[in-house]
Amino acid sequence: MDILSVFTPHDLLYAVFIFMARLADVSLGTLRTIAVVHGRTAMSFWLGFFESGIWLAVVSTIVPVVTEKPALGIVYAFGFASGNLVGIKVERLLAIGNLILRIITRKEPDEMMDILRSQGYRVTSFSGEGQSGKVTELYIVCRRRDLKSLLTMVLKLDSEAFYVTELAGAVSNVVRPIMQPVTGWRAVIKKK
């Protein structure tokens, strides 16, 4: 059975509309949920507004038709599932929020702390005892989008460093790293 035997050209266009609209509203819903967790009220409001508007448009058009054409229900479900994936991918690209990075090192931490501080990060250290002796824990709050470059820097200094990240709720002040490359829409504007 091929797709054309299930859908007429008009139905196929309608199926694409349902899939794309579902993809959009579930992606917005995923982003909205993450914005709520991070306490971003204005972003949550507007994402919820557009998400519910798209959802209402899709549901009000598909409910009367789905009993006659059950294949549209499958398209609806695929749009929902795909929207979750797209929403997660978009959120990872945006990297909204802050993280707590805990680095545990057995090496002397002074050089690492000096380099990280010279890059604009605030670093707090704690002495401790691990399974194989004395360790130092470095505690850094950073923006999620800075984590990859920060870890690259840390692992160059100590390839055996152990690290853990956790989401940070409210943070009083996060210092952006010095000499950070321009990303996102600012990079597009800078190229012009």
N, C-alpha and C positions, 0 to 999 in steps of 0.2 A: 504494500500500500504506500503510495507516494503522497507527498504533502498536498499536491494539487487535487487529489481525489477527496481529501478531507475539506479543503477550503476552496471556495471560489476566489477569483481575484479580489473581489470586494471584501470577503471574509479574511483573506490573507492580509490585506491592508489593515483591517480592523484588529487582527491578531498582533501585528507589528505595533500598532498604537497601544494595545493593552500591555504588551511586553515592555515597551519603552517607558510607558507611564508608571508601571509597577516598579521597574528598575529605578526610576527617578525617585518615587515616593519612599521606597524602602531604603535607598541610599541616604536620602535626607533624614529618615527616621533613625538610621544608625548614627549619623553625625549628630543628630539632636540628642540622642541618648548619651553620647560621649560628652557633648557640651553640658548637659545637665550634671553629669558626674563631676565635671570640672568647675561647676558653678558659674558658667557663662550664661547669664539670664537673657540678655538681649539676643544672643545667637540662638539660644534654645527657643525663644518665642518665635522668631522669624522662620527658623527651620520647621517648627511645628505647624505654623500657619500654612506654609507652602505644602508641606507633607500632607496635611489633612485635606487641603483643597484638591490636590492631585488624586488622593485616595477616593474622595467623594465622587469625583468625576468618573473614575474608573469603575467603582462599584456600582454606581447608578446606571452605567451603560451595560455592564456585563451581566448583572443579576437577571434581567428579563430574557437574555439571550442564551445563557449558559445551559439551560435545560434542553434547548433545541440543538445546540452545538457544544457538546461536552468537551470537545478538543480545545475550545477557548478557555475552559477551566484549567486545563493542563498548561496552556500558555500563561495564564494568570499565575499559576504556581511557579513556573520557571522564571517569570519576571520577579516574583517575590524572592526566590532563592538567589537569583543573580544579583538582585539589589543588595542583599546582605554582603556578598563578596565585594561588589563595587564600593559600597559604603566603607567597608574595612580598609580596602586599598586606598581610597581617597583620604581617610582619616590618618593612615600611616604616612601618606605624602605630606599632609598638613602638619602632622606631629604637634597637635595642640597640647599645651600644658607643660608641667615641669616634672622632673624626676629627682629622686634622691639617688645618688651614686655612692655606694660604699666600696672602697677599694681596700683590700687587705693585702699587705705586702710584708715579706720577711726581710727585704732590703732596707737599708738606711733611707728613711723617707724624705730627708731634707732636700735633696736634689729634685725629686718629683714634685714636692710642694712648691719649691721656688719656681720651677718651670710652669706649673699650672697657675700659680698666682701671677706670674709675669704675662700669662695669656689672658688674665682678667677674671679667673675663677676664684671664688672664695673657698678656701680649704681649711677644714678643722681636723686635727689629728687626735687620736686616742691610742694609748699603749695598751697592749693586751697580751694574752698568752694563747697560743694555738697548740695543736697536737704536736708540732715539731719545734716548739720554742716560742720565743718572743716575736710578736707581730705588731704592726702599726695599722690602724684603720684610718683611712682618709675619708672624710665625709664631705660631699660636694652636692649642692643643689644646682641643677642645670636645666635649661630648656630641653624638651624631648628632641627637638631637631638638631641639637648640638651633641647628642650622645655619641653618635658614630665617630665624629672627629675627635671627641674627648677620649673615647676608648682607644682609638688608634694611637693617640699620643701616649696614653698610660701604658699600653702594651709594648710600645717601642722602648719605654724606660724600664719596664719590668715585665718580661714575657711570661713570668710565672705568677703574676698578680691575680688574685681572686677578686671578683667583683660581683656585686648584687645591685639591681636597680629596683626601685619601688616608686609608685606614683606618689607625688607630693600633693597634698590638698592645698590649703591656703599657705602662701609663702609671702613673707613680708617684703623681700627684695631679692630679685635674681639678677645677677650681674651678667651681661652679655659678654662673650669672649671678645678680646681685642683682635682687630684685623680679620674679622669674620667676613667670608665672601658673601656677596649679595646674592640672594636666592629669590625664587618666586617671581611675583609681578615686578618687584623692584629691579631684578636682573633684566627683564624685558625693557623696562623704561630706560635703564642705564645704557643698553645697547643702541638706543635710538639716537 
